[in-house]
Amino acid sequence: MKNLELTNLGVQEMSRTEMKTIDGGGLLGDFISGTLTVVATAASAIVGDTVTYAKKQIGTVLTAIFSL
């Protein structure tokens, strides 16, 4: 059986560091990560706005109760 020399085909060896840092992305991976980023940002904004609104409403109710 013959040994196949990959270096003759333009294949290069990679060190462990290179193998850890290479990001294999692609069209589908980029789409999914971009979508997740948008969803996470929107969810964070919605939760933040809801908490701010709830704090204002609770403050208004407590002010009304204690002013009686």
Residue frames as a rotation matrix with the C-alpha (Angstrom) as fourth column:
MET 1
0.583 0.813 0.000 0.00
0.813 -0.583 0.000 0.00
0.000 0.000 -1.000 0.00
LYS 2
-0.257 -0.680 0.687 1.30
0.664 -0.641 -0.386 3.42
0.702 0.357 0.616 -0.91
ASN 3
-0.268 0.103 -0.958 1.61
0.788 -0.549 -0.279 6.34
-0.554 -0.830 0.065 1.49
LEU 4
0.420 0.477 0.772 -0.28
0.809 -0.583 -0.079 9.40
0.412 0.658 -0.630 0.37
GLU 5
-0.613 -0.672 -0.415 1.78
0.771 -0.623 -0.130 12.57
-0.171 -0.400 0.901 0.70
LEU 6
0.452 0.890 -0.056 -0.72
0.870 -0.454 -0.190 15.34
-0.195 0.037 -0.980 1.34
THR 7
0.091 -0.482 -0.871 1.94
0.146 -0.859 0.490 18.03
-0.985 -0.172 -0.008 1.16
ASN 8
-0.857 -0.384 0.343 2.17
0.359 0.032 0.933 17.33
-0.369 0.923 0.110 -2.58
LEU 9
-0.221 0.877 0.427 -1.53
0.902 0.017 0.431 18.26
0.371 0.481 -0.795 -2.82
GLY 10
-0.403 -0.023 0.915 -1.12
0.018 -1.000 -0.017 21.61
0.915 0.010 0.404 -1.06
VAL 11
0.722 0.642 -0.257 -2.33
0.236 0.122 0.964 20.45
0.650 -0.757 -0.063 2.37
GLN 12
-0.267 -0.812 0.518 -0.56
-0.346 -0.421 -0.838 22.08
0.899 -0.404 -0.169 5.31
GLU 13
-0.206 0.130 -0.970 -0.26
0.797 0.597 -0.089 20.78
0.567 -0.792 -0.226 8.84
MET 14
0.293 0.361 0.885 -1.74
-0.246 -0.867 0.434 22.83
0.924 -0.345 -0.165 11.65
SER 15
-0.830 -0.555 -0.057 -0.49
-0.035 0.153 -0.988 23.24
0.557 -0.818 -0.146 15.18
ARG 16
-0.406 0.690 -0.600 -2.77
0.907 0.386 -0.169 22.74
0.115 -0.613 -0.782 18.19
THR 17
-0.546 0.158 -0.823 -3.05
0.278 -0.892 -0.356 26.50
-0.790 -0.423 0.443 18.63
GLU 18
-0.871 0.214 -0.443 -4.15
-0.490 -0.448 0.747 26.98
-0.038 0.868 0.495 15.02
MET 19
-0.686 0.632 -0.361 -6.70
0.345 0.719 0.604 24.19
0.641 0.290 -0.711 15.31
LYS 20
-0.365 0.542 -0.757 -8.24
0.886 -0.047 -0.461 25.82
-0.285 -0.839 -0.463 18.41
THR 21
-0.480 0.106 -0.871 -8.42
0.067 -0.985 -0.156 29.31
-0.875 -0.133 0.466 16.90
ILE 22
-0.983 0.175 -0.051 -9.82
-0.060 -0.051 0.997 28.43
0.172 0.983 0.060 13.47
ASP 23
-0.371 0.928 0.039 -13.50
-0.343 -0.097 -0.934 29.28
-0.863 -0.360 0.354 13.33
GLY 24
-0.836 -0.009 0.549 -15.19
0.405 0.666 0.627 26.99
-0.371 0.746 -0.553 10.88
GLY 25
-0.349 0.760 -0.548 -18.21
-0.284 -0.644 -0.710 29.27
-0.893 -0.092 0.441 10.16
GLY 26
-0.861 0.178 0.476 -20.11
0.507 0.359 0.784 29.34
-0.031 0.916 -0.399 6.95
LEU 27
-0.692 0.628 0.355 -23.33
-0.219 -0.652 0.726 30.75
0.688 0.424 0.589 5.61
LEU 28
0.269 0.853 -0.448 -25.65
0.255 0.385 0.887 28.74
0.929 -0.353 -0.114 7.85
GLY 29
-0.060 -0.382 -0.922 -23.50
0.985 0.129 -0.117 29.28
0.163 -0.915 0.369 10.97
ASP 30
-0.951 -0.299 0.074 -23.32
0.293 -0.952 -0.082 33.02
0.095 -0.056 0.994 10.34
PHE 31
-0.367 0.898 0.243 -27.08
-0.201 -0.332 0.922 33.19
0.908 0.289 0.303 9.80
ILE 32
0.366 0.514 -0.775 -27.84
0.587 0.519 0.621 31.29
0.722 -0.683 -0.111 13.00
SER 33
-0.340 -0.559 -0.756 -25.39
0.939 -0.252 -0.236 33.28
-0.058 -0.790 0.610 15.14
GLY 34
-0.942 0.033 0.335 -26.66
0.053 -0.968 0.244 36.56
0.332 0.248 0.910 13.69
THR 35
-0.040 0.999 -0.010 -30.26
-0.051 0.008 0.999 35.58
0.998 0.040 0.051 14.35
LEU 36
0.267 0.093 -0.959 -29.47
0.861 0.425 0.280 34.54
0.433 -0.901 0.033 17.91
THR 37
-0.756 -0.598 -0.267 -27.71
0.655 -0.696 -0.295 37.86
-0.009 -0.398 0.917 18.50
VAL 38
-0.707 0.564 0.426 -30.74
-0.237 -0.757 0.609 39.81
0.667 0.330 0.669 17.27
VAL 39
0.272 0.854 -0.444 -33.15
0.207 0.398 0.894 37.72
0.940 -0.335 -0.068 19.36
ALA 40
-0.031 -0.359 -0.933 -31.01
0.979 0.178 -0.101 38.05
0.202 -0.916 0.346 22.50
THR 41
-0.940 -0.331 0.082 -30.72
0.319 -0.939 -0.131 41.82
0.120 -0.097 0.988 22.04
ALA 42
-0.390 0.878 0.279 -34.46
-0.300 -0.407 0.863 42.20
0.871 0.253 0.422 21.50
ALA 43
0.345 0.510 -0.788 -35.29
0.541 0.578 0.611 40.00
0.767 -0.637 -0.077 24.50
SER 44
-0.446 -0.604 -0.661 -32.92
0.894 -0.258 -0.367 41.99
0.052 -0.754 0.655 26.68
ALA 45
-0.933 0.130 0.336 -34.52
-0.070 -0.980 0.185 45.27
0.354 0.149 0.923 25.60
ILE 46
-0.026 0.996 -0.085 -38.04
-0.135 0.080 0.988 43.93
0.991 0.037 0.132 26.22
VAL 47
0.241 0.058 -0.969 -37.16
0.840 0.488 0.238 42.63
0.487 -0.871 0.069 29.68
GLY 48
-0.744 -0.604 -0.285 -35.40
0.668 -0.652 -0.360 45.89
0.031 -0.458 0.888 30.56
ASP 49
-0.734 0.537 0.417 -38.37
-0.283 -0.799 0.531 47.98
0.618 0.271 0.738 29.43
THR 50
0.217 0.857 -0.468 -40.81
0.162 0.441 0.883 45.74
0.963 -0.267 -0.043 31.31
VAL 51
-0.070 -0.329 -0.942 -38.82
0.971 0.193 -0.140 45.99
0.228 -0.924 0.306 34.54
THR 52
-0.955 -0.289 0.066 -38.60
0.277 -0.948 -0.155 49.77
0.107 -0.130 0.986 34.23
TYR 53
-0.383 0.897 0.222 -42.36
-0.324 -0.355 0.877 50.02
0.865 0.264 0.426 33.61
ALA 54
0.295 0.498 -0.816 -43.12
0.535 0.621 0.572 47.71
0.792 -0.605 -0.084 36.57
LYS 55
-0.512 -0.563 -0.649 -40.91
0.856 -0.271 -0.441 49.78
0.073 -0.781 0.621 38.89
LYS 56
-0.930 0.196 0.311 -42.71
-0.149 -0.974 0.168 52.99
0.336 0.110 0.935 37.89
GLN 57
-0.041 0.990 -0.136 -46.13
-0.210 0.125 0.970 51.40
0.977 0.069 0.203 38.37
ILE 58
0.161 0.032 -0.987 -45.22
0.826 0.544 0.152 49.96
0.541 -0.839 0.061 41.77
GLY 59
-0.818 -0.520 -0.246 -43.82
0.574 -0.702 -0.422 53.33
0.047 -0.486 0.872 42.81
THR 60
-0.684 0.634 0.361 -47.03
-0.367 -0.726 0.581 55.07
0.631 0.265 0.729 41.75
VAL 61
0.258 0.806 -0.533 -49.22
0.139 0.515 0.846 52.55
0.956 -0.292 0.021 43.60
LEU 62
-0.095 -0.364 -0.926 -47.11
0.952 0.239 -0.192 52.73
0.291 -0.900 0.324 46.77
THR 63
-0.962 -0.228 0.150 -47.14
0.197 -0.960 -0.199 56.53
0.190 -0.162 0.968 46.66
ALA 64
-0.320 0.925 0.204 -50.92
-0.406 -0.328 0.853 56.51
0.856 0.190 0.481 46.33
ILE 65
0.319 0.420 -0.850 -51.33
0.499 0.688 0.527 54.02
0.806 -0.592 0.010 49.20
PHE 66
-0.253 -0.528 -0.811 -49.02
0.963 -0.061 -0.262 55.84
0.089 -0.847 0.524 51.63
SER 67
-0.918 -0.056 0.393 -50.43
0.081 -0.996 0.049 59.28
0.388 0.076 0.918 50.83
LEU 68
0.011 0.998 -0.065 -53.85
0.219 0.061 0.974 58.32
0.976 -0.025 -0.218 52.22
